[in-house]
Amino acid sequence: MNRIIPKIGAAIVTITVFLFAVFILTGFSVGQYFVCSFLPLGYIMMSAGFQHESDADRRVSANVGMIIAAVYTVLVLLVYFSQNTYVRLENLTEQADSILFFRPGSLMFCYDLLGYGMMSLSTFFIGLSMKPRKKPDKWLRYLMMIHGVFFLGCFFMPMTGVFSTASDSHGIGGNIALLFWCVYFIPIGILSYRHFRKEK
């Protein structure tokens, strides 16, 4: 079970990020919110596998990565679940719409960026906890640690107000950035699946 669960989690991560990219290209926002509701669950399962197999001298780093992954999960699930339920089904007042509807500068948008900033930080600490012995695992470690750089942008950019002047949450620049992230993160899911598929 210690390998089956994280292997399933890695598969969920890979599939949901791929579908997210497809829904970005097709402009299907409800689909984007729906698949991103499952991504955190897959990531938690995957991260737990790395935490379980971490060596004692790197266990603190793995534990920090797991705790931050839980923070990411809570934030992102709140954002996307609200978009597919209350925001989609209710007639919002103008003030509620400006706060709850997912668009650059809105509260939900800021929470989403914070969530993915936490995910980036989590991958950094999970990567730091790894002791790879084969080349694919070395690549996985590098990808996870470099992914930690995204934390800086996700955490600090909303504080600058740069998104407050944006009028379209699905603008071409934002979509290109999201697609770039998908292209970057899919190999992390694939390499993680490969990692947990191997026998001890």
LINCOR-V250926 format. One record per pair of residues at least 24 apart in sequence whose ideal C-beta (glycine too) atoms are under 8 Angstrom apart, sorted by the first residue. I is the first residue (numbers start at 1). GAP is how many residues later the second one is. If there is no record, write none. Layout:
I/GAP + I/GAP
This chain:
2/47 + 2/50 + 2/51 + 3/46 + 3/193 + 3/194 + 3/197 + 5/40 + 5/43 + 5/44 + 6/39 + 6/40 + 6/41 + 6/42 + 6/43 + 6/44 + 6/46 + 6/186 + 6/190 + 7/42 + 7/186 + 7/189 + 7/190 + 8/34 + 8/37 + 9/32 + 9/33 + 9/34 + 9/35 + 9/36 + 9/37 + 9/38 + 9/39 + 9/40 + 9/183 + 10/32 + 10/35 + 10/36 + 10/39 + 10/179 + 10/180 + 10/182 + 10/183 + 10/185 + 10/186 + 11/31 + 11/178 + 11/182 + 12/26 + 12/27 + 12/29 + 12/30 + 12/33 + 12/34 + 13/26 + 13/29 + 13/30 + 13/33 + 13/172 + 13/175 + 13/176 + 13/179 + 14/172 + 14/175 + 14/176 + 14/179 + 16/26 + 17/165 + 17/168 + 17/169 + 17/172 + 18/164 + 18/168 + 20/158 + 20/162 + 21/157 + 21/158 + 21/161 + 21/162 + 21/165 + 24/151 + 24/154 + 24/155 + 24/158 + 25/154 + 27/143 + 29/73 + 29/141 + 30/53 + 30/54 + 30/58 + 33/47 + 33/50 + 33/51 + 33/69 + 34/46 + 34/50 + 36/40 + 36/44 + 37/39 + 37/40 + 37/43 + 37/44 + 37/47 + 39/37 + 40/29 + 40/32 + 40/33 + 40/36 + 40/37 + 40/79 + 41/32 + 43/26 + 43/29 + 43/30 + 43/76 + 43/79 + 44/25 + 44/26 + 44/29 + 46/143 + 46/146 + 46/150 + 47/75 + 47/79 + 49/143 + 49/147 + 50/76 + 50/79 + 50/80 + 50/142 + 51/75 + 51/78 + 54/75 + 54/76 + 55/74 + 55/76 + 58/70 + 58/71 + 58/72 + 58/73 + 59/70 + 61/64 + 61/65 + 61/67 + 61/68 + 62/63 + 62/64 + 62/67 + 64/61 + 65/57 + 65/58 + 65/59 + 65/60 + 65/61 + 65/63 + 65/64 + 66/56 + 66/60 + 68/50 + 68/51 + 68/53 + 68/54 + 68/57 + 69/49 + 69/50 + 69/53 + 69/57 + 71/44 + 71/47 + 72/43 + 72/44 + 72/46 + 72/47 + 72/50 + 75/36 + 75/37 + 75/39 + 75/40 + 75/43 + 76/36 + 76/39 + 76/40 + 76/43 + 78/33 + 79/29 + 79/32 + 79/33 + 79/36 + 82/26 + 83/25 + 102/67 + 103/63 + 103/64 + 103/65 + 103/66 + 104/59 + 104/60 + 104/62 + 104/63 + 104/64 + 104/65 + 104/67 + 104/70 + 105/56 + 105/58 + 105/59 + 105/60 + 105/61 + 109/49 + 109/54 + 109/60 + 110/48 + 110/53 + 113/41 + 113/42 + 113/44 + 113/45 + 114/40 + 114/41 + 114/44 + 116/34 + 116/38 + 117/33 + 117/34 + 117/36 + 117/37 + 117/38 + 118/33 + 120/27 + 120/28 + 120/29 + 120/30 + 120/31 + 120/34 + 121/27 + 121/30 + 123/24 + 123/25 + 123/65 + 124/24 + 124/27 + 136/55 + 136/58 + 136/59 + 137/54 + 137/58 + 139/48 + 139/52 + 140/48 + 140/51 + 140/52 + 140/55 + 143/41 + 143/44 + 143/45 + 143/48 + 144/44 + 147/37 + 147/38 + 147/41 + 150/31
